[in-house]
Amino acid sequence: MPHLVVRGISIEEMKRISKPLVRELAEICECGTDNFTFEVPHSTFVFDGEEIPSFPLIEVKWFERGRETRDRFAKSVTEHILSTGVEEVEVVFIPFSEPNYYINGKRIVD
């Protein structure tokens, strides 16, 4: 169920890279492609009273899968985002706690 919040990349660029990216991430996570969601919110960055260009910051909200998987996942995301022409990408993982995750009011684990 990885949910990626992608800032600093246009919706058109995200659409272009989303299919190959999700296929690669599904292979890394050993799950189906339908487990992934991408959110591309409009973000306005401000510094010193001025609007500034945004930079790619990708938040990955997921259930922890271990360092090796996390490293491979970050590398894949970074490579695909770099293919849009940006020079730098930051990826941050935000792990969910399974006992604190509910679907339709029910915990997914006891």
Helices and strands as residue ranges (DSSP letters): E 3-7, H 11-29, G 33-35, E 37-39, E 45-47, E 50-52, E 57-63, H 67-82, E 90-96, G 98-100, E 102-103, E 106-107
